[in-house]
Amino acid sequence: MKTKLIPLTAVVLALNERDTIRRSLTSLSQFAEILLLDASTDNTVNIAQKIAGDRLRVIKTRSEDFSELRNMSLSESKYDWVLFVDADEEVSQELVQEIKEVINDERKNGFFIKRKDYFLGRWLKYGETGKTKLLKLGLKKSGKWRRRVHEVWDINGETSELRSPILHYPHPTIAEFLSRINRWTTMDAEEFYSQGARSDFGKIVVYPGAKFVLNYFIQRGFLDGMPGLIMALMMSFHSFLTRAKLYLLSRELSGTDSKI
């Protein structure tokens, strides 16, 4: 007997994910629809079609505004419940079963899901990444996404948190990590600028150092060994680049001399 699929749309944003998309989509095999918003130039779509078959719908896009893409997927989703999964994430069977149960709860409009990171051969338990939980499951008509990058889903109504984490396999190499940081921080700086934020000497110097202390010492990232140290340093570098780029962007667009 054919297993009844869970009436839910799983949304995946993809940009050249041929090395990661297989694990992600395979973990979504029990969901009735997979909506792939794809900006790839590799064979990501071909791999996805082989895995998901007729459950897959592909929307080609060139947008780099992640909230715009996610809001588009909300309007395109066939089912009322929508789960957002990154191409480097895996939904465990425990999480699938929990989702199957909670989408029948009419009191909730959305659910936060803890994310468990696998980095440089180790599952991280501490630091910033060890405490990450994201609103990834919700009713499509209950809210909108905001921010171009590091986007947030603003859902109206009551939310809760699921027990089972989503498994995250980011940054297989340091080189790729640095490449993504460079891309994200440019978009972050542009987003902050559009919101009226500005940077100066103090923010460029103080924020990255404070971020490292928070991640490595206060949130005990040192307990994750060398991967914990590298992650803390990378997050600090992310903070530095965002504020440095914001400072340079402000100077460029204002046409005035810097404060530094």
RAZI-V144648 format. One line per field, one symbol per residue. burial: I if it has 24 or more other C-alpha atoms within 12 Angstrom, else O. A space follows every 50 residues. Layout:
burial: ???
This chain:
burial: OOOOOIIIIIIIIIIOIIOIIIIIIIIIIIIIIIIIIIIIOOOIIOIIOO OIOOIIIIIOOOOIIIIIIIIIIIIIIIIIIIIIIIIIIIIIOOIIOIII OIIOOOOOIIIIIIIIIIIOOOIIIIIIIIOIIIIIIIIIIIIIIOIIII IOIIIOOOIIIIOOIIIIIIIOOOOOIOOIIIOIIIIIIIIIIOOOOIII OOIIOOIIIIIIOOIIOOIIIIOIOOIIIIIIIIIIIIIIIIIIIIIIII OOOOOOOOOO
